[in-house]
Amino acid sequence: MSHDYAPPRFEDSAGEPKPTGRHPVNIGHLVMGLVFLVFVVVWALVVSGTVTIRSIEDLRWLLPLPWIVGGSIGLLAALLRKN
């Protein structure tokens, strides 16, 4: 005896339509991604010889740079966020 009928699957049932479109930006992820990117740029500048490091004191202006850029962009994103 053959059965050509299969019971309905969960995927086949009509549920609520899924919302489409853009999702809000997670500001924490944005800031940390930008900080990481700026750290990579600082590293590339040091390795390529564009910025010459004679002592550890020469890094005192480069190391805070990623945090300042990330914080500025995060603050700007928080101010521009639409609720």
C-alpha positions as CSV (number, residue, x, y, z in Angstrom):
1,M,0.0,0.0,0.0
2,S,1.5,3.3,-1.0
3,H,0.8,6.7,0.6
4,D,1.1,9.8,-1.6
5,Y,0.1,12.0,1.2
6,A,2.6,13.5,3.6
7,P,1.6,15.4,6.7
8,P,2.2,19.1,6.6
9,R,5.5,20.2,7.8
10,F,6.2,23.1,10.2
11,E,7.9,25.1,7.5
12,D,4.8,24.8,5.3
13,S,2.5,26.4,7.8
14,A,1.7,30.0,7.2
15,G,2.8,32.1,10.1
16,E,3.3,35.7,10.7
17,P,5.2,37.4,7.9
18,K,8.8,38.2,8.8
19,P,9.7,41.9,8.9
20,T,12.1,43.0,6.2
21,G,14.3,46.0,5.9
22,R,17.1,47.5,7.8
23,H,17.8,46.9,11.4
24,P,19.1,49.5,13.8
25,V,22.9,49.9,14.2
26,N,24.4,48.6,17.4
27,I,26.5,51.5,18.5
28,G,28.8,49.3,20.7
29,H,29.6,47.1,17.7
30,L,30.2,50.1,15.6
31,V,32.6,51.7,18.1
32,M,34.6,48.6,18.8
33,G,34.9,47.8,15.0
34,L,36.2,51.3,14.4
35,V,38.6,51.1,17.3
36,F,40.0,47.8,15.9
37,L,40.3,49.4,12.4
38,V,42.2,52.4,13.8
39,F,44.5,50.1,15.8
40,V,45.3,48.2,12.5
41,V,46.0,51.5,10.8
42,V,48.3,52.6,13.6
43,W,50.1,49.2,13.4
44,A,50.4,49.5,9.6
45,L,51.9,53.0,9.9
46,V,54.5,51.8,12.4
47,V,55.4,48.7,10.5
48,S,55.7,50.5,7.1
49,G,58.0,53.0,8.6
50,T,55.7,56.0,8.0
51,V,55.8,56.7,11.7
52,T,59.2,56.2,13.3
53,I,59.2,54.9,16.9
54,R,62.5,55.6,18.7
55,S,61.2,54.9,22.2
56,I,58.0,53.8,23.9
57,E,57.4,57.5,24.7
58,D,56.8,58.2,21.0
59,L,53.6,56.0,21.2
60,R,51.9,58.2,23.8
61,W,50.1,60.2,21.0
62,L,49.3,57.2,18.8
63,L,47.8,54.8,21.4
64,P,44.9,57.0,22.5
65,L,44.0,57.8,18.9
66,P,41.7,54.7,18.3
67,W,39.8,55.4,21.5
68,I,39.3,59.0,20.6
69,V,38.1,58.2,17.1
70,G,35.8,55.4,18.3
71,G,34.3,57.5,21.1
72,S,33.7,60.4,18.8
73,I,31.9,58.2,16.2
74,G,29.9,56.5,18.9
75,L,28.8,59.8,20.4
76,L,27.8,61.1,17.0
77,A,25.9,57.9,16.2
78,A,24.1,58.1,19.5
79,L,23.1,61.7,18.9
80,L,21.9,60.9,15.4
81,R,19.9,57.8,16.3
82,K,16.3,58.1,15.5
83,N,13.9,56.5,18.1
